[in-house]
């Protein structure tokens, strides 16, 4: 579903952010969406994730439209000086990676605030919250507490959750920026 929302707002030439590159799947998807005139910023704290993503982008001849950054998504303001149309998060740990290295509620919320500043009006943040097992409950709980506190005049927050599926299915959060905020 996160890809469907992304396809609905991202057009060729747009600037977008993959806030958690992981193994590069979403980065490749976003690079295809923005086309040869667009740009993708990709963030991950794990060097292995950046290397995996670089390899996937090279395999698809998409690397030239991407800037990969080995840093936490909470630091995106250091690297992005232009408006963005979409910011995508996959929260939790990297598939196939160390389960002890996972996103955290506090830094994710910092990144969401920064993303809202960078977004164009009607731009979108899509965040998939993977929770359960050995990680994710505390981040999920933190975000579900903090996201309702976002100013409803500046953005809308939508939460989608499967109610009848076992094993803590992922939750999808979509945040649309409604107006430019004062600094």
N, C-alpha and C positions, 0 to 999 in steps of 0.2 A: 504493500500500500504506500510505503514511503516513496517508491519510485513513481507511482501514479500521481501523487501530489507534486513531485518534482517535475514530471513531464508537463503538468498543467500550468506551471509558472515559468519554467526556464525556456528561453529561446536562444537561438544562435546569436553569439556575440556577448552573451551575459557573462558576468563574473560570479562564481559560486565558490563555496567552501565545503570540503569534506573534513569535518572537524576530528574524525577518527579514521584514518586511512585503513587500519587493520591489514588485510591482505590485498587491498587494492580494488575490490569488486565495485564499490560505489564510486571510487575515483575514476575508473574506466567508464562507468555509466555516465557520470557527470561530464567527463571530457567529450564523450560522444554527443551529449545534449548541447553543450555550448558551441560546438563546431570549431572550425579552424580560426575564427575570429574571437572566440571567447577565452576565458581563463578559469582555471581551477586551482585554488590553494588547498593543499592537503597537509594535515597536521597529524603527527603521532609522536608519542614520547619514546617509542621503541624503535631503535635503529633497524631492527629486523623487519618491522612493519614498513618502514620507508623503503628499504631495499626490495621487499616483496612487491610493493606498489610500483616502484620504478620499473621492475622487471615486467610486470603486467602491462604497464603503459607502453613500454618499448615493444612488447609483443604485438600491440595493437597500433603502433605508430602514432601514439597520442602524447608522448612525453613533452613535446615542444609547447603544448598549451597548458602545461601544469607546472606549478611551483610546489615542490615537496619540502616540508619543514619539519625537522626533527626537534619538536618542542610541543609543550602542552597547549591544547586548544584555548586555555584561559589566557594565553599570551598572543592571541591573534591580532590584537591591535598594534603590536610591534611590527607586524609584517604587511598588513593590509591597509592601504591608503586610498581605497576607492570603494564606491558603493557596491554592494553585492545583492543578488536576487534571491539566493537560497543558501542556507547553511544546513548541512546534514550531519547528524550524530548517530552512531550506533554505540550504545552504552553497555558497559560490562567489560569483559576481557576479550582479547583477540582470539578468534577461533583458531584452535591449534596452538595457541600460545600459553604462556605462564598464567595460571589462574590467579596468582598473587599480584599480578600487574593488571589493574582494572581502573576504569574511570571512577571518579569520586564525586559525590553530590555537590560539595562546595566548589570545586574547580569547574565542574560542568555548569553550575549556576552562574559563576563568573563569566564563563564563555557565552552563555545565553544572553546575559546582559550586554556583553560586547557585541555579539551578533546582532542584537536589536539596534544598537547604535549604527552598525555598518549597513544594515538592510535598507533597501529602498522601500518606499511606501508600497504596500501590498506584497512585499517580499515575504519569504516564508522560512521558518525554521522547522525542520522535521527531525524528530528524535525518537529512535526506537530504544526502549528501555528493556534490556535483557536482564532479568532478575531471577533469583532462585538458586538452589544448589549451594555452591560454595562462594558465591558473590552476588552482589546486586540488591539485596534487600535494603541495606542502609541507604544506598544511593536512591533507590526507588522511593523510599519513605521520605527522604530529604526533599527530593524534587516534588513529590506530591504535596508536601507542606509548603514549599516556597513558590511553586508556579502559580497558585491562585492569588498570590500577593502581587503579581505583575499588574500594572495599571491598565484597567479595562478600557480607558480612553485612548491608550497608545497601541494596544495589541489585544488580540483575542487568543485564548488558549483552548485547544480542543484535545481531549483525552479519549482514546479508543482502547478498549480493553475487552478481551474475550472472557466471558463469564462462565462458560461451561467446558472449557478445555483443561485437561490435566497438565501437571508439570510446569506451572508458572509460565504461561505463554507470554511472549513479549507484549509490551504496551506501546502504543504510538501516540506521540504528542506532536501536534501541529500548532505553531504560533505564527499568526499573521500580523505584520506590522500595519497599523491603521493610519498613523500620522507621524510626521517628523517630530521628534521631541526636542525641547530646548536644552542646550548644554549649559 
